[in-house]
């Protein structure tokens, strides 16, 4: 069952040292700013919860994993400050995931666009189905995936980021994403995915929590400057969204 709430939903269930964070939105699990802020705050909270060893990030339903940021909010941006605030949403979430003391396992069951690809890239380990194709379509509306680019590049490399960004109208399938390192494993069905997810996270949660935390730090070493970098990138995107090119492209897209 999927949420009908206009600002989306966010639920966390903690069981056996595994925290499952599930987000949802009626528009293909896209993110309005309020939901992004709630998700960032949830990672901060779980980071200091001693009852949690591992976090699972998943979305509602069996179709799209995440359609990125709210298109309606993007259309409503009227000035540079609003633009920076809008694009800072995913910056905050990625930085919260990066600095979270717990390892984050992503469950990607379906198609993923834009900021959703950034979410998957910011997970420490991702299990996906073969329906979990990805696309960075930002160029088609006159902007670019600048905020999420560092996270995506960290997983798929410069060449992979270039392929995704420059071929903005094409989907890359789940096996492409696995070959590039975005996904760890790909399954034919969601039930197979969930079976392995349960097995994998239970095993992970049984390990020494101090070792898990130290491994998290090691995996993200050298990204401390992202706190500032991603906000600078949000400002870049905020400027682009106000350009005549982007306003025209958005108007065509909406019509």
N, C-alpha and C positions, 0 to 999 in steps of 0.2 A: 504494500500500500504506500502511495506517495503523498506528500503533504500538499495541501491547497493554500497554505499560508503565503501571502504576498511577499513577506520578508524571509521566507524559508524557515527551515527547522534545523535544530542541532540537538542531538541526544548522545549522552555518554553512558555506557554500561561498563561497570568494573566487575570482573569475575576471574578468580584465580590469578590475580596479579596482571591480568590483561585488560586494558581499557580500550573499549571499542567506541570510536567517535564516528557517528553517522550524521551526515548533512543531507539536506534535501531542499529542492525548490521546484515549483510546478513548471518552470521554464527550463527543462532539461538539466536540472541541478546546477543552474547558474548561481552566481553570487552577487546579491546586492551588498552594499558597503556594510550594512549592519551585521549581516551574517559573517562576512570576512572578519570583522572586529570581534565577534563572538568566538569564532574559531581560533583566532590568534590568542585570545584570553584563555581559552580552554587548554591550549598547549602549554601556556605559562602555568596554569593551575596544576596540570598533570605532571609537569616537570618537577614539582616539589612534593608530590604525593608519594609517600613511602609505601603505600599499598599497591603501587603500580610499577611493573618492571618493563612492560612493553605496551606500545600503543598501536592499535589498528585504525587506519583511516579508510572509511568507505562511504559510499553514497547510496541513496534510496533507489529502489526500483531495479529493473533488469536491462535498461537500455543505456542511456548516456551516463558516463561517470561524472563528467562535469563540462558544461558549455562555457566556462570562463566567467568573466565579470558580467554584471547586468547590462544588457544592451539599452534598456530604458534609461538607466542612470547615465550611461555614456552619452546618449542623445541629449540629456538635460544639462550637460556641462556648458557653462556660459563664460567662464573666466579662468585665468591661470590658476588661481587658488583652488577653485572647485576641481579643476583638472588634476592638480597635484594630489589633492585629497582622494579623488576617485582612484587614481592609479597607485596610491600608497597602500590600498587595501591588500593586494597580493604581496606587496613588499613586507608588510607587517606579518602576514601569515608565514611567508617563507623564512623570514628572520626568526619567528617564534619556533618554527620546526627545526631550524638550524641550531638554535641555542637551547632547545629542549634537552634535558638530561637523559630522556628515554629514547630508545630506538623506535622508529616509526615504520610500520609495515603497511604499505598501500595495497588495497584491494580494488583493482580497476576492472570492472565488469563490462564496460562499454565504451563507446566513442568519447574522445576527449579533445577539447579545443582550447587554444589560447592559454589562459591562466590555469586551466585544468591540467595542461601538460606541465606547467610549472609546479603544481601541487604534487604530481606524480614524481617529478624530478627531485623534489625536496624530501621525499620519503627515503629512508635508508635502504629499503628493500621493497620490491614491488612484485606481486603476483597478479597476473592478468588473464583474461580470456582472449581467444582469438578474435573476438568482436571488438577488442579495445584498440581500434585504430586511432591515430593522432593527427592533428593538423594545427599549424600556426598560421591563421588566416589574416593576421593583422594588416599586412600590406594591402589587402584588397579594400580596406576602408581608410587607407592613408596614414596609418600609424605603424608601429612595430612592436615586437614582444620584448621591449627593452628591460622591463622590470624582471621578467622571469628568465631572461637570456643567460645570466650567470649560472642559475640552477640547472637549466637545460644543457648548457655547454659543459658543465661539470660532469654530466652523465654521458652525453652523446658525442662530445668533442666539438671542435670548431666546424669540421666538415659536416657533421650531422646537423648542427644548428643552422648552417648555411642552407643545407638541403631543405629543411623544414621551413625556414623563413622565406627563402627566395622563391620556392615553388609553393606559393601561399594558397593556391586553390586545390592542391592535391592532398589526398589522405595518404599517410604511411601506415601500413598494416602492423599488427601486433608483433609479427615476427621480425620486421624491420627494427621495431623498437627494442626487441630482445637482443638482436644482433649488435645493436649500437650500445647496449648496456642500460637502457632505461628500465626495462623489465628484467627480472631475474628468471622467471619462468612463465610460460604461456600454456593455458589449458583449453580444451575444446568446449567445456561447459562450465557454467557457474557452480554447479554442484561439485564437480571435480576440484575447482578452485577453492571452494569453501572447505572441503575435506582436507586439502593440503594446508590451507591457511590455519585451520584449527591445530593440526599436527605440528606445523612449523612454529607457531607462536607459543604453544604449550611447552615445547622443547626449549625455545628461546627464554621463556619466563622462568625456567628451572635453573638457568645458569646463575653464576655469582653476579648479583646486581651491581657490585662495584666494578667488575670487569666489563659489564655491559655499558656502564656510564663512561668508563675510560675509553672504550672502543668508539663510542659516539663522539667523544672529543677528538679522537685520532682521525676519524673519518672526515670531520669538518675542519681540520686544522688548515689555517691559511685563508679562511673565509671571514675572519673577524671584521674586515673592512666593509662587508656587505651591509652592515647597519647603516652606513652613510651612502654607500654606492647605490643601493636599491631605491633610496629616497631621491637621489639625484636622477636616477633613471625615470622615476615617477614624474619628476618635473619636466624631463624631456618629452615624455608622452603627453603630459598636460599641455605643452606648447603645441605639439603636432595636432592634437584634437581640435584646436581652435583655428587651424589653417583653413583657407578657402577650399583647398583640395579635399580635406577630410570632411568638412561640412557638406560639400557637394556629394561625396561618396556615401556618406551616411544617409543623406536624403534619398538617394537612389536606392540604397539598400532597404530602407524602410518602406518605400513605395513598391 
